[in-house]
């Protein structure tokens, strides 16, 4: 892809299974200094070979990813217990490669270093007893980002878990802290505890991975948009599951003094906007709902943007519905600073007892005002609030597209500003 939006599937499978096992997740890096000896600017890929055990292997490409060669010295890391999803990057401070490996059943991440990607030294382990410990730990990622509005920077350690998510099943938790090239040290809250933080407050956001060395120092991530509770049962054909929209990760300080990760829509998504079908500068919404038509083109795929000033209202409700009575209800509670997403009547829900659900997110607002960007696709809704300070990603399966957006408020009138609805190309 040249723009994170349009993707071409042009190449043959990069790495095929062999006697060491199936090919599980991994990562790739450009070896600009030829440290591995595969050639300058070779693409070096590390992945998990999953056979009778899980071991880590190398492959490389000297033709810009068109074809790959397996390293004859595989495997390069072996452990006696399950370990997978190696994520490696060049650390300019230490002048070494850093590798984070999920020690899945031990609920920890292992950190290795190497001068050449072949010989790896275990430096430390992180995570035992911290965060959500309910399921396996998978798909790690480790990167440094500046903290918004300061000259401080922090490291982010992503840890995908299954099960153990805040609303059941799989989810992406993360830790904020410091990294000295060998050891990750997490930040603690005022009580001295390491808080559990979530990248997304929907049920359908997992296996988040990022691009390193992206243009403009951006940290762009894409997740898998499903949940292992029902991924094999979702009522779709001819595919099961898709990826999230691309997102830009940033760091900000919350009202509690803690540093959190934001996930804002990547700027390339602006190019998806088609016709503006609704453009309302300002309205007031009360107990009598304000209704707006959603576009019917492209199976109802659209983007909704708005700012909410709740005033003294207790709840502001956004409802997406169709003529069959199928609906999604999103409710902003300014007093509790939360936004909920109710998909219990969203359409087809009976394929799994775990699918009908209400998910709830903190809004991380500086005041009661709320800004929203909502992307509606055929079978998914991605809600970005306050420039990505919170995100809710949920699958939905209406039997026909949602056709109406209804806005209402309880105990007063809320002001809705700059409401725009765009078709998506």
C-alpha positions as CSV (number, residue, x, y, z in Angstrom):
1,X,0.0,0.0,0.0
2,X,1.1,3.6,-0.7
3,X,-1.7,5.2,1.4
4,X,-2.8,2.7,4.1
5,X,-6.2,2.7,2.4
6,X,-5.8,0.7,-0.8
7,X,-4.0,-2.5,-0.6
8,X,-2.8,-4.8,-3.4
9,X,-2.2,-8.5,-2.9
10,X,0.5,-8.9,-5.5
11,X,3.1,-11.3,-4.0
12,X,3.2,-15.0,-3.4
13,X,3.3,-16.3,0.2
14,X,6.5,-14.9,1.7
15,X,7.3,-17.8,4.1
16,X,5.8,-21.2,3.8
17,X,5.5,-24.0,6.4
18,X,8.4,-26.5,6.7
19,X,9.6,-29.2,8.9
20,X,9.9,-26.8,11.8
21,X,6.2,-26.1,11.8
22,X,3.5,-23.7,10.7
23,X,4.3,-20.0,10.3
24,X,3.0,-17.9,13.2
25,X,3.1,-14.1,13.6
26,X,6.4,-12.2,13.6
27,X,7.9,-8.9,12.4
28,X,10.2,-7.5,9.7
29,X,13.0,-5.0,9.8
30,X,15.2,-3.3,7.2
31,X,18.9,-4.1,7.9
32,X,20.5,-0.9,6.6
33,X,23.9,-1.8,8.0
34,X,24.0,-5.4,6.8
35,X,24.4,-6.5,10.4
36,X,23.0,-10.0,9.7
37,X,25.2,-10.5,6.6
38,X,22.2,-10.9,4.3
39,X,23.1,-7.8,2.3
40,X,22.6,-4.0,2.8
41,X,18.9,-3.1,3.1
42,X,17.8,-6.7,3.2
43,X,14.4,-7.2,4.7
44,X,14.9,-9.6,7.6
45,X,11.8,-11.3,9.0
46,X,11.6,-13.2,12.3
47,X,8.6,-15.5,12.9
48,X,7.4,-18.3,15.1
49,X,7.8,-21.8,13.7
50,X,5.0,-23.7,15.4
51,X,5.3,-27.4,15.4
52,X,5.7,-29.8,18.4
53,X,7.0,-26.6,20.1
54,X,7.2,-22.9,19.3
55,X,10.6,-21.7,18.2
56,X,11.8,-18.6,16.5
57,X,13.1,-18.5,12.9
58,X,14.6,-16.1,10.4
59,X,14.1,-15.4,6.7
60,X,15.4,-12.6,4.5
61,X,14.6,-10.9,1.2
62,X,17.2,-9.2,-1.0
63,X,14.6,-8.1,-3.6
64,X,12.4,-5.8,-1.5
65,X,10.1,-8.5,-0.3
66,X,9.3,-10.2,-3.5
67,X,10.9,-13.5,-2.4
68,X,12.3,-14.8,0.8
69,X,15.1,-17.1,1.8
70,X,15.0,-19.1,5.0
71,X,18.1,-18.9,7.2
72,X,19.8,-22.3,7.2
73,X,20.7,-21.9,10.9
74,X,17.0,-21.9,12.1
75,X,15.8,-21.8,14.7
76,X,17.6,-18.9,16.3
77,X,15.7,-18.9,19.7
78,X,14.4,-22.0,21.4
79,X,12.6,-22.2,24.8
80,X,11.1,-25.1,26.7
81,X,7.6,-23.4,26.9
82,X,5.3,-21.6,24.5
83,X,6.8,-18.4,23.1
84,X,5.7,-16.6,20.0
85,X,5.2,-13.4,17.9
86,X,8.7,-12.0,17.9
87,X,8.8,-8.2,17.4
88,X,12.2,-6.7,16.7
89,X,13.5,-3.2,16.1
90,X,16.9,-1.5,15.9
91,X,17.7,0.5,19.1
92,X,19.8,3.5,18.2
93,X,20.8,4.1,21.8
94,X,22.3,0.6,22.4
95,X,23.3,0.0,18.8
96,X,21.7,-3.4,19.1
97,X,18.6,-5.1,17.8
98,X,15.9,-5.5,20.5
99,X,13.4,-8.3,20.4
100,X,10.2,-8.6,22.5
101,X,8.8,-12.2,22.6
102,X,5.5,-13.3,24.2
103,X,6.0,-16.0,26.8
104,X,2.4,-16.9,26.3
105,X,1.5,-19.2,29.1
106,X,3.8,-17.6,31.6
107,X,2.0,-14.2,31.2
108,X,5.1,-12.2,30.5
109,X,7.1,-10.6,27.8
110,X,10.8,-11.6,27.2
111,X,13.3,-9.0,26.0
112,X,16.3,-10.1,24.0
113,X,19.2,-8.1,22.3
114,X,21.4,-9.1,19.4
115,X,24.1,-7.5,17.2
116,X,23.1,-9.5,14.1
117,X,19.5,-10.9,14.5
118,X,21.0,-14.4,14.7
119,X,22.5,-14.6,18.2
120,X,20.1,-13.4,20.8
121,X,20.7,-12.8,24.5
122,X,17.9,-12.8,27.0
123,X,18.1,-9.6,29.0
124,X,14.9,-9.5,31.1
125,X,11.3,-10.5,31.6
126,X,8.3,-8.3,32.2
127,X,4.7,-8.8,33.3
128,X,4.3,-11.6,35.8
129,X,1.5,-10.6,38.1
130,X,0.8,-7.4,36.3
131,X,-2.2,-6.3,34.1
132,X,-4.7,-8.8,33.0
133,X,-3.4,-12.3,33.7
134,X,-6.5,-14.3,32.7
135,X,-5.4,-15.6,29.3
136,X,-2.4,-16.1,27.1
137,X,-0.1,-13.1,26.3
138,X,0.5,-12.6,22.6
139,X,1.6,-10.1,19.9
140,X,3.9,-7.8,21.8
141,X,5.1,-4.4,20.6
142,X,7.5,-1.9,22.2
143,X,8.1,1.7,21.1
144,X,8.9,5.2,22.4
145,X,6.6,8.2,21.9
146,X,6.6,11.9,23.0
147,X,4.0,12.9,25.6
148,X,1.6,15.5,24.2
149,X,2.2,19.0,25.5
150,X,5.5,18.2,27.2
151,X,9.2,17.6,26.4
152,X,8.9,14.1,28.0
153,X,8.9,10.8,26.2
154,X,7.8,7.4,27.3
155,X,7.8,3.8,26.2
156,X,4.7,1.8,25.3
157,X,4.6,-1.9,25.7
158,X,1.6,-3.5,23.9
159,X,0.4,-6.8,25.2
160,X,-2.5,-8.6,23.5
161,X,-4.3,-11.1,25.7
162,X,-6.9,-13.9,25.1
163,X,-9.1,-14.2,27.1
164,X,-9.1,-11.5,29.8
165,X,-10.4,-8.4,27.9
166,X,-12.5,-5.8,29.8
167,X,-15.7,-7.2,28.2
168,X,-14.7,-10.8,27.7
169,X,-12.5,-12.5,25.2
170,X,-9.5,-11.0,23.5
171,X,-8.2,-7.4,23.8
172,X,-5.1,-5.2,23.7
173,X,-3.7,-4.0,27.0
174,X,-0.7,-1.7,27.3
175,X,1.8,-0.5,29.8
176,X,3.5,2.9,30.0
177,X,7.0,3.1,31.3
178,X,10.8,3.4,30.7
179,X,13.1,1.2,28.7
180,X,16.9,1.2,29.2
181,X,17.7,-1.1,26.3
182,X,17.5,-4.2,28.5
183,X,14.6,-3.8,31.0
184,X,11.1,-2.3,30.8
185,X,10.1,-0.5,34.0
186,X,6.4,0.3,34.2
187,X,4.9,3.5,35.6
188,X,2.9,3.3,38.8
189,X,-0.2,5.1,40.0
190,X,-0.5,7.2,43.2
191,X,-1.1,4.0,45.2
192,X,2.0,2.4,43.9
193,X,0.2,-0.1,41.6
194,X,0.8,-0.7,37.9
195,X,-2.5,0.2,36.3
196,X,-4.2,-2.0,33.6
197,X,-4.9,0.1,30.5
198,X,-6.7,-0.7,27.3
199,X,-6.1,0.5,23.7
200,X,-9.8,0.0,22.7
201,X,-13.0,-0.4,24.7
202,X,-14.9,-2.4,22.2
203,X,-15.0,-6.2,22.0
204,X,-13.4,-6.4,18.5
205,X,-9.8,-5.1,18.6
206,X,-6.9,-7.5,19.0
207,X,-3.4,-8.4,17.9
208,X,-2.5,-4.8,17.4
209,X,0.8,-4.2,15.6
210,X,2.6,-1.1,14.5
211,X,4.9,0.1,11.7
212,X,8.2,1.4,13.0
213,X,10.3,4.1,11.1
214,X,7.1,5.3,9.5
215,X,7.1,8.8,7.7
216,X,7.0,11.9,9.9
217,X,7.9,9.7,13.0
218,X,4.3,8.4,13.1
219,X,3.5,5.3,15.0
220,X,0.7,3.7,12.9
221,X,-1.1,0.7,14.2
222,X,-3.6,-1.8,12.7
223,X,-5.5,-4.3,14.7
224,X,-7.5,-7.5,14.0
225,X,-11.2,-6.7,14.2
226,X,-12.7,-9.6,15.9
227,X,-12.8,-11.6,19.1
228,X,-11.7,-15.2,19.7
229,X,-15.0,-15.8,21.6
230,X,-16.8,-15.9,18.3
231,X,-14.4,-15.3,15.4
232,X,-15.1,-18.6,13.8
233,X,-18.9,-18.2,14.1
234,X,-19.5,-14.6,12.7
235,X,-22.2,-14.7,10.0
236,X,-20.0,-13.5,7.1
237,X,-19.1,-14.9,3.7
238,X,-16.6,-15.4,2.0
239,X,-14.4,-14.1,4.8
240,X,-14.2,-14.2,8.6
241,X,-12.8,-11.0,10.1
242,X,-11.1,-7.9,8.8
243,X,-8.6,-5.4,10.0
244,X,-9.3,-2.1,11.8
245,X,-8.8,1.2,10.1
246,X,-5.2,2.5,10.5
247,X,-4.7,4.5,13.6
248,X,-2.0,7.0,14.9
249,X,-0.8,6.3,18.4
250,X,0.1,9.2,20.7
251,X,0.5,9.8,24.5
252,X,-1.4,12.2,26.7
253,X,-1.6,12.9,30.4
254,X,-5.0,12.2,31.9
255,X,-6.8,14.1,34.6
256,X,-5.4,11.6,37.1
257,X,-1.9,12.4,36.2
258,X,-1.4,9.1,34.5
259,X,-0.1,8.9,30.9
260,X,-2.4,7.1,28.4
261,X,-2.2,6.1,24.8
262,X,-4.5,7.6,22.2
263,X,-5.4,6.1,18.8
264,X,-6.6,8.7,16.3
265,X,-7.7,7.9,12.8
266,X,-4.8,8.1,10.4
267,X,-4.9,11.2,8.2
268,X,-5.1,9.2,5.1
269,X,-8.7,8.3,6.0
270,X,-9.7,11.8,5.0
271,X,-9.3,10.7,1.4
272,X,-12.1,8.2,1.9
273,X,-14.7,11.0,2.3
274,X,-17.1,11.3,-0.5
275,X,-20.2,13.4,-0.7
276,X,-21.4,15.4,2.4
277,X,-25.0,14.3,2.9
278,X,-25.6,16.2,6.1
279,X,-24.0,19.4,7.3
280,X,-25.6,21.0,10.4
281,X,-23.8,23.8,12.2
282,X,-25.7,23.6,15.5
283,X,-28.8,22.0,16.9
284,X,-30.3,21.2,20.3
285,X,-31.3,17.7,21.1
286,X,-33.8,16.8,23.9
287,X,-36.2,14.1,24.7
288,X,-37.7,14.3,21.2
289,X,-35.1,12.7,19.0
290,X,-33.6,14.6,16.0
291,X,-33.4,12.2,13.1
292,X,-31.0,12.3,10.1
293,X,-30.9,10.0,7.1
294,X,-27.7,8.0,6.6
295,X,-26.5,7.5,3.0
296,X,-27.7,4.3,1.2
297,X,-24.8,4.2,-1.3
298,X,-22.0,1.7,-0.8
299,X,-24.1,-0.5,1.6
300,X,-24.5,2.5,4.0
301,X,-20.8,2.9,4.7
302,X,-20.3,6.4,6.1
303,X,-18.4,8.6,8.4
304,X,-20.2,10.7,11.1
305,X,-18.5,13.7,12.8
306,X,-19.9,15.8,15.6
307,X,-19.2,17.8,18.7
308,X,-21.4,17.4,21.8
309,X,-21.9,20.0,24.5
310,X,-24.1,18.2,27.0
311,X,-24.9,21.2,29.3
312,X,-26.8,19.9,32.3
313,X,-28.2,16.8,30.6
314,X,-27.7,13.4,32.2
315,X,-27.3,11.4,29.0
316,X,-26.8,12.1,25.3
317,X,-27.9,9.2,23.1
318,X,-26.9,8.4,19.5
319,X,-29.0,5.7,17.9
320,X,-28.3,4.0,14.5
321,X,-31.3,2.1,13.3
322,X,-33.0,0.6,10.2
323,X,-36.6,-0.1,9.4
324,X,-36.5,-3.6,10.9
325,X,-35.9,-2.2,14.3
326,X,-32.3,-3.2,14.4
327,X,-30.2,-0.7,16.3
328,X,-27.0,0.4,17.9
329,X,-27.3,2.7,20.9
330,X,-24.4,4.8,22.0
331,X,-24.9,6.8,25.2
332,X,-22.6,9.6,26.6
333,X,-22.9,10.1,30.3
334,X,-21.1,13.4,31.1
335,X,-21.3,13.0,34.9
336,X,-19.5,9.6,34.8
337,X,-17.4,10.7,31.8
338,X,-18.2,7.4,30.0
339,X,-19.6,6.4,26.6
340,X,-21.4,3.1,26.2
341,X,-22.0,1.1,23.0
342,X,-25.0,-1.3,23.1
343,X,-25.2,-3.8,20.2
344,X,-27.7,-6.3,21.8
345,X,-30.3,-5.4,19.2
346,X,-27.9,-4.5,16.4
347,X,-29.0,-7.3,14.0
348,X,-27.9,-10.9,13.8
349,X,-26.6,-11.6,17.3
350,X,-27.6,-15.2,18.0
351,X,-24.6,-17.0,16.6
352,X,-22.8,-16.6,20.0
353,X,-24.0,-16.0,23.5
354,X,-20.9,-13.7,23.9
355,X,-21.8,-11.4,21.0
356,X,-24.8,-9.4,22.4
357,X,-23.0,-6.9,24.7
358,X,-22.7,-3.4,26.1
359,X,-19.2,-2.0,26.2
360,X,-18.3,1.1,28.1
361,X,-15.3,3.4,27.7
362,X,-14.0,6.3,29.8
363,X,-13.9,9.5,27.7
364,X,-10.7,11.1,29.0
365,X,-12.1,14.5,28.4
366,X,-10.7,17.8,29.7
367,X,-14.3,19.0,30.2
368,X,-17.8,17.7,29.5
369,X,-17.5,18.5,25.8
370,X,-17.1,15.5,23.5
371,X,-15.9,15.2,19.9
372,X,-16.7,12.1,17.9
373,X,-15.7,10.5,14.6
374,X,-17.7,7.4,13.8
375,X,-16.9,5.1,10.9
376,X,-19.7,2.7,9.9
377,X,-19.0,-0.2,7.6
378,X,-21.1,-3.1,6.5
379,X,-20.3,-5.1,9.6
380,X,-18.3,-2.9,11.9
381,X,-18.4,0.4,13.7
382,X,-15.3,2.2,14.9
383,X,-15.9,5.1,17.3
384,X,-13.0,7.6,17.9
385,X,-13.6,10.1,20.7
386,X,-11.8,13.3,21.7
387,X,-9.2,12.8,18.9
388,X,-8.6,9.2,19.7
389,X,-8.3,9.5,23.5
390,X,-10.8,6.7,23.6
391,X,-11.8,4.2,20.9
392,X,-14.6,1.7,20.7
393,X,-14.5,-1.0,18.0
394,X,-17.4,-3.3,17.6
395,X,-18.7,-5.7,15.0
396,X,-22.4,-5.5,14.0
397,X,-24.4,-7.5,11.6
398,X,-27.6,-5.7,10.6
399,X,-29.7,-7.6,8.1
400,X,-30.0,-4.3,6.1
401,X,-27.8,-1.2,6.6
402,X,-28.7,1.3,9.2
403,X,-30.6,4.2,7.6
404,X,-31.2,6.7,10.5
405,X,-29.1,8.5,13.0
406,X,-31.2,9.7,16.0
407,X,-29.9,12.2,18.6
408,X,-31.6,12.7,21.9
409,X,-30.9,13.8,25.5
410,X,-32.4,13.3,28.9
411,X,-33.1,16.0,31.5
412,X,-32.4,19.0,29.4
413,X,-31.1,19.8,25.9
414,X,-27.7,19.0,24.6
415,X,-26.0,21.1,21.9
416,X,-24.7,19.3,18.9
417,X,-22.3,21.3,16.8
418,X,-20.7,20.7,13.4
419,X,-22.7,17.5,12.6
420,X,-21.5,16.1,9.3
421,X,-22.2,12.8,7.6
422,X,-20.0,11.8,4.7
423,X,-20.4,8.9,2.3
424,X,-17.3,6.7,2.1
425,X,-15.9,6.0,-1.3
